[in-house]
Amino acid sequence: MASQRNILIIALLFVSFLIWQAWQKDHEPKPVKANQLTEQMITDDSAVSNVGQSITVKTDVLTLTINTYGGDVLSAELLKYNQTLGSNTPFQLLTARPDFIYVAESGLTGRNGPDNAKQGGRPVYQAAQNEFVLADGQDELRVPLTYQKDGVTYTKVYLLKRGKYAIDVSYEINNKSNQAVEVAMYGQLKQTVELPNDAIKEGGGGLGLSSFRGAAYSSSSTNYSKYSFGDIEDKNLSVNSSVGWVAMLQHYFASAWIPTQDQDNLLYTRSTVKKSQATVGFKGEDTVIDSGKNQTITAKLWLGPEIQSELKATAAHLDLIVDYGWLWFLSQPLFHLLTFIQSFVGNWGVAIIIITFIVRGILFPLTRAQYRSMAKMKLLQPRLQGLKERYGDDRKKMSQETMALYKQEKVNPLGGCLPLVVQMPIFLALFYMLGSSVELRQAPFMLWIQDLSAPDPYYIFPLIMGGTMFLIQKMSPTPVSDPMQQKLMTFMPLIFTVFFLWFPSGLVLYYIVSNLFTIVQQRIIYWELEKKGLHEKKKK
């Protein structure tokens, strides 16, 4: 009875956890009050301008629209990712619409910077052509934009590489004036807080997994920290750091500015336009270019999916934007193992099946002890019933005889609980990993399952999972005498089936295979115990 009660408590705690997760907003603690940014003099012009012209830049993975007014990126399409499952429309990360702004801005501020608000507004660059395309056999695409003022030539260069989402953004400054100029590079990401009505709602999280949309940063004092739109509205971030980055995050995709890591950078946020837009950015050190000298200032811009290996290669701790929650130390190794398996089998669903057997194999000693204990409990039911009939209402004597029987048959009534406690963190780690990894976004398995990160569209997998869970329950001992507990145990497969309707189908697949593994394991253990004749032993 104690074993079933503990299993019931664990199951109820798990359900409670899912409910809590479903309603919780991903909100980090408020940071300390930041300094004002008035001294930075970064212009706050609208991203959409009628002054400049649009330039199209296309590689094998990206299509960008750059406006010559300020040289900002106003649109970014990810050519390897569809907007929705089955569509031929590339996923649009950045956009500049009248009702929604999400752009990557950069410029030169400082005393003589052309983007300094006191200099009269953003510069209007000149480009040799309106379209730049990465040609076949070409590994790099260089997009130069030029601007001249007061004897100084500023060349803003976007350098894109084949197959890469990290873009080098540099300012080549040629000072032919008769005096030194002082500038500082900044880069910022600006986004409308409220999504438009026609925004695509990404699947994959399911009930209980709330994907974060907002800002994040890394500095010398913290490897990774979220900074929500609510944080930005309440108070501005202002952190000086020689290392780090700033980013805008959403489910599966991100944009990020990575400044030069050998200077003192200011990481900041701002809330603009009546708090309807949020900005996160960096400002580098002031750089002095003497008369007759040249100087190049650089930064990196990430526009793409949250691919951990590429993020890690781009900047330190940038891969942490793939947020696996508090069980990241389990989710990350599971993800690397899953990726390794998929590289051989070529199907993420098959890889999930294989990793299920690996995980269950690692846990085999614990689960074997669990099911042996549960099997013995089931085989002891006739004898336990006999003790109940013999001693009736003498609870003390009944308890003594029951414990004596357990001792004689070497049965631990709590033996079924420890494996459940161990398996639950692994289950939750897989839950976060399968719902947060862009590699599984729109990844097909077979037949009707064409997106392992999204719920089963026909609810077949959850129903199968519920059926296997019901079968396991019927095979397991049920020495629960309390009517309420009996009802809860009876309805537990149904309750879990309802929850799993919204889970990623990849996670439901894992649980189906795990349940089938359990059923086979239980049958073998029961057969072994019956063969030993445990059920034939005489009642004490």
N, C-alpha and C positions, 0 to 999 in steps of 0.2 A: 504493500500500500504506500509506503514511504517513497519507493522508487517512482511509482506512477504520479504521486503528488508532486515530486520534484520535477519530473518531466513536464507536468502540466504547468507548474510555476514558470519554468524556463520558457515554454512555448508562449505563455501569456506575456512574459516580459519581452519576448521578441516581437510579438504583435504590438505591444505598447510602444516599443522602440520605433517601429515603422510608422505608427500613427503620429508619434512625436516628431519624427523626421519629416513627415508630410506637411506638417503645419509650421515647422520651424523655418524662419528666414535666416539665410546664411549671412550673419552679421557679426563682424569681428568687434572686439573692444575698441572704444574710441581712443585715438592717440592723444598725446599731449597737445595743447594749443599751439598752433603754428604761427609764424610771423607773417605779416602781410607782404605781398609781392609787388607793391607799387613801385619799388625801386628797380624792378626788372625791365619795365618799359616795353614789354612784349605786346605788340598790337593785338587787339581782340576783334579784328574785322570779321565779318561773316565769311564763312568758307566759300559761299557761292557768290561769285563776282562776275559782272558783265564786262569788266575791263580786259581781262586776259583771254587767251585762246586755249582751246583744249588740244592736248597732245596725246596720242594713243601709243602705248608701249606694250609690246606683246612678246612673251617668251613661250616656252613649252608648258609652263605651269601657271603663268600669271598674265592677265591683261589689266594694265593700269591706265587711268586717265589722269594726266597731270595738267594743271592749269598754270599758264605762264605768269599769272598774277600770284606772286609769292613762290611759285614753283611747288605748290602743295599737291599731294595725291588725293584726288577727290573721289576716285572709284578704283576698286580692286576686285577682280573676278578670279576665282580659283578654278582653273580649267580642268583639274583632275577630280573635282568634286561637284556633283550635281546639286542643284538647289533643293530638289525633292527627289525621292526614289522614283526612278524610271523616266525622269525628265532629261532633256538634253540642254537644259539651261545651267550654265556654270553658277556655282555658289558665289554670291556677291557679299564680300566682307565689308568693304568701304563703299559709301554712297553719299551723294549730296543732293537730296531731294528737298523740295519745299517743306515737307512735313517731317523729314528725318535727316539728320546730319551725323555722319560718322566718317571723319577724315583724318589724315595724317599730315600735320603741318610742320614746317621747319623753316628756320631763317637765321639771320645774323642780327643780333641786337647789340647792346653795348653803346658806348659813346658815339661811334661813327657807323654803327651797323645800319644797313639799308632797311632793315625791318624794325628799327627803333621807331616807336610811335611819334617821337619828336622830330623825326626826319621827314615826316609828311606822308606816311603810309607804306604799304608793301611795294617792293620793286616789281616791275613788269619785265620779265625775262624775254629774251629772243632765242628762238630755236631754228636750226637749219632746215627742219622739216616737221611736218605735222604727224608723222607716223614713224615709229621705230620698231622693227621686227627682227627677232633673233633668227638668223638664216640657218638652213641646214648645214651642219658641220661647224657652226660657230658656237663657241663655248661661253662667250661673254657679249653683252650688249651695253654699250656706253651711250648714255643720253645726256649731252651737255646743254645747259641753258646759260646764257650770258646776259650780264647787266653791267652797264658802265655809269659811273657817277663821280664827278670831281676828280678825274684822273685815275680812278681805281676801277679795275675790271674784276668783276665777281663772276666766276663760272661755277654754277651749281651742277654737279654731276651725279646722276643715278647710274650705278653699275650693277646690272643684273646678270646672274649666272644660270646656265642651263640646269634645270632640275632643282633649283634652290629658291627658297622663300625668303632668305635673308638678303637684303639689298644694301649695298654700300652707298651712303649718301655723303658727298664731300663738297667742300667749298674751296675752290682754288682762287686765292686772292693775289692779284698782281697790282702792287701799289706803285704807280708811275707818277703819283702826285709829289709835291715838294714837302710833304709833312707826313708824319707817322699817323696811322689809323688804328683805332682800338675797337675790336669786335668780339663778340662771344656767340657761339652757336647755341641754338635751342631747338628742341624737337618736342612736339606735343601731339596728343591724340584727343580729339574732341568728339563727343557723342551726345545726341539727344537722349535725355533720361527715359522718357516714355517711348515705348515701341509703337510704331504705326499699326493701324488695324489690320493691315494686310501682311504683317510680319510673319515669317515662317516659324512655327513653333517646332523646335527640334525635339524629336523623340529620344528614347534611349534611357532616360532616367527612371521612369516608372514611379509608382507610388513610393515616397520615402526618399527619393534622391532629388534634391533641389539643386539644379545647376546654377553656378554663380555667374552673374552678369554685372560687371563693374570694373574698377581699376585694381591694380596690384603694383607692387614695387619690390625691389631688392636693394639693399644697401649694406654698408660695412657693419651695421649693427643687427641686421636681420636678413636672413637668406631669402625669405619670402613672406610677404604680408599682403593680405587683401585690404582694399580701401574702397568700401562700397559707395554708391551714389549718395546714400544717406550720410556717410562720413564726410564726403566732399561738401554736401550742403551745409552740414553743421559747422565744420571748420576746415581750413586749408592745411594740407600736408606741406611741410617745409623741412627737408632733411638734407644736410650736406654730407656727401659721401664721395670717396675716390673710386668706388666700384659700384656696380649695380645697374639697374634698368627700371623702366616704367612700362606698364602695359595696360591694355584694355582686354578684358576676357569675356567670353561667352561660351556656350556649350560647344566643345570640339575645336573652336577656332580662336585666334588671338592676333592682336597687333601689338608691337612693342618697339620702343626706342632704346637702343643700347649706346650710350655715349662712350667716348674714349675713356678707358679705365685707368689712365695715369694722370688724371687731373681732378681738381675739386669740383664736383658737379652738385648743383642744387636740384633736388627732386621735389616737385611741387604739384599741387592740384588747385583747381579753381572751379567755382560754380558761376556760370555766366547766363546772360539773357534771362533775367528773372528766375534764375535757378532751373531753367528748363534744359540747359546743357551742362555737361560736366567735362572738365579737361584735366588730363594728367600729363606731366611733361618733365623735361630736364632743361637746365641751363648750365653751360660749361663755363670755364674760366675765361676771363678777358684775355685776349691775345693781341699783342701789339705787333704791327707789321710796319717796319721802318720804310722810309722813302726809298724807292728803287728795289725793294725786296719782294719776294714771293712767299706765300705761306698757304698750307693746306690744312683744313680742319675737317675731321671725319666723324661719322657715327654710322651705326647700323640700324636698319629698319626691318623688322620682321612682319610679314603679312602672310598668314597662312594657317594651316591646320596645326594642332598641338601634337606634333610628332616628337616624341621624347628624345630620340637619338639626335635629331637635327637641332632641336632646341638646346640640348646640352652642348652640342658642338658650337653653337652660336654665341652663347654667353653662360657664364657660371650661374648655376641655380635657375636658369630660365626654364629648365624642364620641370621645375616644381609647380608651374602653372597648371600642369595636369594634376588636379587636386583629387587625391584618393582619400581625403579625410583623415581621421585619426588612426586608421589602420593602414596607412601608406606603407609601413614597414613590411606588411604582408602582401599588399596589393602589387607593389612594384616587382618583387621577385616572381610573383605569379604571372604578371604581365610579361616579363622577360622570358619566362619558361613557355608561356603560350605563344609568344612570337617565334621562339626557337622552333617549336613544334610545327607551327604553321608554315615556316620556311621550307619544311620537308613535305608536308601533306598538301599544301596549297589550298586548304579550305579551313576557315576559322571555326566552323561548326564541328568538323572532324577533330580539329585541335582541341576544342573544348571537351569533346568526348574522351580524348586521350589524357588530357590533364585531369579529368575526373578520376580515371583509373589510377593515375600517378598519386593524386592526393589521397584517394581511398587506400592505396597501397601503403603510403607512408603512415596512415592512421590505422592500418590493419591491426597491430597489436592491441590498441585501445578498443577499437570497434569489436574485435573478436571477444575480448573480455566482456564488453558490454552485452553483446548478443548471447554469449554463453550464459551470462547472469540472467538475462531476460528469458532465455530458453529454459533454463532450470526453474525459473519462477513459474513459467507456464506449465511445465511438467509436474511441478509440485502442487498445482492448484487442487487436484482431488484430495491430496493429503491435508492441505490447508483447510479445505472445506470440511473434511472429517474432524479436524481439531475444533472447528467452529461449532459443529453439531455436537461434539462430545462435551465441550466445556460451556456452551451456551453463553450466559451473561456474565460468567466469571472472567472479566477482562484481564485481570492480573495473571490468572493461570493460563489464559489463552495466549497472552503476550510471552510468558515464559516458555511455553511449549513451542510457540512459533519460532522464537529465537534459537531454541535448542535444535529444532529441525533445520534451520538455516545453517547452524554451526556443523551439524552432522553431515549435511550435503555440501558444505563449503560454498554456500550461496551468500553473496553480499547484496542485500536489497538496494543499496545505493550504487551498485556497480554500473548501472545503466546511465548514471548522470554525468560522470566525468567525461566520457567521450562526447556527449552533447555539448558540454561547456567548451571543450577543445574545438569542436567542429564549428560552433557558431561564429567565432571570429573569422575563420577561413571562409565561411559562407558570406559574411558581411564584406570581407575583403574582395571576394569575387563580385559581389553585388556592386560595389563602387567601381571596381576595375572594368567590368563589362559595360557599365553605364557611362563611363567617362573617357574611354579610349577611342580616339577618332578612327583608329584602324578598323574597329568593328562597325563604324557608322556605314550603313547601307551595304554591309558585307553579307552576301548570300550564303545559305547553307544548302538547302535542297527543297524541291517542290514549292510549297507556298511560303516558306520562310526565306525571304529575300533581304531581310535586314535584321541581323542578330542583335543590334542595339535597341531595336524597337519591340513593343509587345506583339505577340502573335495576333495577326489581324482577324483570325477566325477562332481564337481562344482554344484551339485544339491542344496545344502543348500544356496549358494550365489544367485542362480537364484530364489529360493523361497523368500529369503530376499528381492531381488530386486522387485519381484512381489508384496509383501506386502507393500513395500515402495511406489510403484507406486499407489497402491490402496488407501493408506493413502493420497497421494497427490491429487488424484481425489476427495476424500471425503472432502478435506480441501478447504477453500476459496482461490481464486487466483486473487486478485484484482491488479495484476501487469500489468501496461499498457506499460512499456518499452519493446520493442521487444527483446532486448538482455537478459533482466532479464527473460522474458518468456521462451526463449530458454534454458537458464541455469536451470531454475526450471524444465522444461520438461525433460532435460537430467540428472538431479541430481540422480534419481534412477539408471540409467545406469552407471553413474560415480561411485556411491557407490558400485554397483554390481561388477564392475571391480576391485575395491580395495579389496572387500571382498573375491575375488577368492584366495587370499594369506593369509587370516586371519585364525587363528585356528578355526576349525569347532565348538569347544565349544563356542567360542565367537559369531559365526554366529548363533548358536542355540539360544543363549541368545537373540540376536537381532530379530530373527524370532518370538520367543514367545512374546517378548516385543511389536513387531509390531502387532501381533494378538490381544494382550491385548488392544492396542491402537484402533484398528479397532472396536472391540466390545464396548469399552468405547465411542468412537465417535458416533456410531450408537445409543447408549442409550441416550447420551446427545442431539443429534439431534432430537430424538423422543420426549424427554421431552420438548424441546423448541417448536417443532411443535405442540405438544399437548396444550401448553400454548397459541398458536395462534400468536406467534411473527410475522410470515410471513404474517399474514392476516391484520396487522396494516396498516392503510392508509399512503400513502406517504405524507410527509409534503409539 
